[in-house]
Amino acid sequence: MYVAVKGGERAIENAHAWLAEERRGDTAIAELGTAQIREQLSLAVNRVMAEGSLYDPDLAALAIKQARGDLIEAIFLIRAYRTTLPRFGASLPVETGAMACDRRISATFKDLPGGQILGPTFDYTHRLLDFKLAADGEVPEAPSREAATGPVPHVTGFLNREGLIEEAPLDNTPPPDLTREPLEMPANRALRLQALTRADEGFTLGLAYSTQRGYGRNHAFVGELRIGSVPVEMEIPELGFAIEIGEVTLTECETVNQFTGSKTEPPQFTRGYGLVFGQTERKAISMALVDRALRWEELGEDNVGAPAQDAEFVLYHADNIQATGFLEHIKLPHYVDFQSELELVRKLRREATAEQMREAAE
Amino acid sequence: MTDQAYNFAYLDEQTKRMIRRAILKGLAIPGYQVPFASREMPMPYGWGTGGVQVSAAVLTPDDRFKVIDQGADDTTNAVSIRSFFQRTAGVATTTATREATVIQTRHRIPEEPLTEGQILVYQVPIPEPLRFLEPRESETRKMHSLEEYGLMHVKLYEDISRHGHIATSYAYPVKVEGRYVMDPSPIPKFDNPKLGDMAAIQLFGAGREQRIYALPPYTRVISLDFEDHPFEPSKADHPCGMCAATDSYLDELIVDDAGGRMFVCSDTDYCEARQAAGHIGKDNGGKGAA
């Protein structure tokens, strides 16, 4: 006999207890500390900070531990925490030209003021499993030297002197805030960039790749990619001047894109821009390509119907927390809707069968 | 019991004020989708974050809160949302429709008619009734402002010409006060007639899609149809196996390996109250029992 299912509450509690046990894994193995995650899984920490829109390596490490290494789940934990934090104000724009660069490369100039700095990159490693790491992860200290002093100017500045690249005039309009206002179309570039910097890395990468393969093609040169720390300053009204409140590591990518000109613009290079928390190179480059593709309208280019040109498509689907929530909600019960569909399909089938039989009889 | 680390009902007062403004605007323009700055909630988008934010904005410490999913108080997500507000607001909860002052629901309207002073909060996945006809938000907003609903009528007409019936059985579109076409959330069309002229306030929250809309009490709500194909609510043509009700929406259960079925009220409170009042269905030892 059917008995109405009670005890949902206990089932949930037990599931959570089991989850906690699975998260810990074999207790004979030493527990992972959040400091270990922060120091040794730092690229995962960076991704969680970037897509979680919260610069806090310790919290990101905790979220990764709690989420059993599921980065989207970790990003979700950070977002849900972030939204409860009070806002004291906004910082001044960070000055990436004054970045203390760990890495700075240009694909457009062989040498340039400030030099090329490879930094800690996977780029030229051979992707061979290093079995030594399985036994012993200790490494000799890397060679070091004093950081070069002197400015590291943006590459696009050089092109600009000749008028070869579109102007990017200073605009001090306060940007809209995606986390405090509903996203509405059309979205200006500041808002698009804001959505892209916290967008899912995989989605952004796929879109950027699609532009390279011809869906809204806009050949991009990496004019410059730089990673390093910048001071964050905030104006304190009571003091009447700005003070430094901390430092963040950022990845900035500026692409230089071909542009043959349009009805309104002469032939010149155009810009794509990516700026992301932490060392997040793949994401920053992807962001710059997608940013450039989304700019077709303001540059007077044709809309070729490519997904990466469609701001509404890109911005409404780039957020992995929205996407995963809605995707996974189909696990929830849908008995009621399914029942109404059952009734409908049965009715339509009954009528179709009756119709066939009538035709056969005639 | 209340978690002191968080504000009453989790959201901060500024956010609640922003949501209340959206609710008031929604009540002033019945059926109109008001954009609001939906917050990340500690449960996933698509799992009732819109409803939760609306409930958080309307709950007061004196309220008595009920949560149903598929009509039932004991489905896992209903349990989870109820315990969220127990924890963050410390409000009293109930499973009795009559006793609740705020009811959050997913996919159903309770069978027992609601009364003045009650608030029914719907969780809404896709607030835009035109979405599956036109995926672009910029277009659908234009269509609403121009009252351009021809596309919807064409869709319903095509259903009739192809199947002989309108092939929409849930989330059946309605027209509100002769103006806005509205998605009633994925309730079965059986529930549509309860939307109109309801004594309670009805609030609809879509968190991921950042929209709130509302029906004030006693609003005129018409399910879209044609003169020669009038709207008909439908349900399984059986009495409830547990309480013998013939007027309630039924879930179908598979009860044995041979595919044997039984039908039972989806509204658990309604069914239990009827059983307590002595109504016994055939699968519950009543008349006609096997």
Chai-1 contact restraints between the chains, C-beta under 6 A:
chainA,res_idxA,chainB,res_idxB,connection_type,confidence,min_distance_angstrom,max_distance_angstrom,comment,restraint_id
A,Y2,B,M262,contact,1.0,0.0,6.0,A-B,restraint_1
A,K6,B,D74,contact,1.0,0.0,6.0,A-B,restraint_2
A,G8,B,D74,contact,1.0,0.0,6.0,A-B,restraint_3
A,G8,B,T76,contact,1.0,0.0,6.0,A-B,restraint_4
A,G8,B,V79,contact,1.0,0.0,6.0,A-B,restraint_5
A,E9,B,V79,contact,1.0,0.0,6.0,A-B,restraint_6
A,R79,B,E40,contact,1.0,0.0,6.0,A-B,restraint_7
A,A80,B,E40,contact,1.0,0.0,6.0,A-B,restraint_8
A,A80,B,P42,contact,1.0,0.0,6.0,A-B,restraint_9
A,T83,B,R39,contact,1.0,0.0,6.0,A-B,restraint_10
A,T83,B,E40,contact,1.0,0.0,6.0,A-B,restraint_11
A,R180,B,A37,contact,1.0,0.0,6.0,A-B,restraint_12
A,E181,B,A37,contact,1.0,0.0,6.0,A-B,restraint_13
A,P182,B,P35,contact,1.0,0.0,6.0,A-B,restraint_14
A,P182,B,F36,contact,1.0,0.0,6.0,A-B,restraint_15
A,P182,B,A37,contact,1.0,0.0,6.0,A-B,restraint_16
A,P182,B,Q210,contact,1.0,0.0,6.0,A-B,restraint_17
A,M185,B,S138,contact,1.0,0.0,6.0,A-B,restraint_18
A,E312,B,R136,contact,1.0,0.0,6.0,A-B,restraint_19
A,Q322,B,Y45,contact,1.0,0.0,6.0,A-B,restraint_20
A,Q322,B,R208,contact,1.0,0.0,6.0,A-B,restraint_21
A,G325,B,P44,contact,1.0,0.0,6.0,A-B,restraint_22
A,G325,B,Y45,contact,1.0,0.0,6.0,A-B,restraint_23
A,G325,B,G46,contact,1.0,0.0,6.0,A-B,restraint_24
A,F326,B,Y45,contact,1.0,0.0,6.0,A-B,restraint_25
A,F326,B,G46,contact,1.0,0.0,6.0,A-B,restraint_26
A,F326,B,R208,contact,1.0,0.0,6.0,A-B,restraint_27
A,H329,B,G46,contact,1.0,0.0,6.0,A-B,restraint_28
A,H329,B,W47,contact,1.0,0.0,6.0,A-B,restraint_29
A,L332,B,N77,contact,1.0,0.0,6.0,A-B,restraint_30
A,P333,B,Q70,contact,1.0,0.0,6.0,A-B,restraint_31
A,P333,B,T75,contact,1.0,0.0,6.0,A-B,restraint_32
A,Y335,B,Q70,contact,1.0,0.0,6.0,A-B,restraint_33
A,Y335,B,D251,contact,1.0,0.0,6.0,A-B,restraint_34
A,V336,B,Q70,contact,1.0,0.0,6.0,A-B,restraint_35
A,V336,B,H107,contact,1.0,0.0,6.0,A-B,restraint_36
A,V336,B,R108,contact,1.0,0.0,6.0,A-B,restraint_37
A,V336,B,P188,contact,1.0,0.0,6.0,A-B,restraint_38
A,V336,B,S266,contact,1.0,0.0,6.0,A-B,restraint_39
A,D337,B,Y170,contact,1.0,0.0,6.0,A-B,restraint_40
A,D337,B,P186,contact,1.0,0.0,6.0,A-B,restraint_41
A,Q339,B,D251,contact,1.0,0.0,6.0,A-B,restraint_42
A,Q339,B,E252,contact,1.0,0.0,6.0,A-B,restraint_43
A,S340,B,S169,contact,1.0,0.0,6.0,A-B,restraint_44
A,S340,B,Y170,contact,1.0,0.0,6.0,A-B,restraint_45
A,S340,B,P188,contact,1.0,0.0,6.0,A-B,restraint_46
A,E341,B,S169,contact,1.0,0.0,6.0,A-B,restraint_47
A,E343,B,S234,contact,1.0,0.0,6.0,A-B,restraint_48
A,L344,B,S169,contact,1.0,0.0,6.0,A-B,restraint_49
A,L348,B,H163,contact,1.0,0.0,6.0,A-B,restraint_50
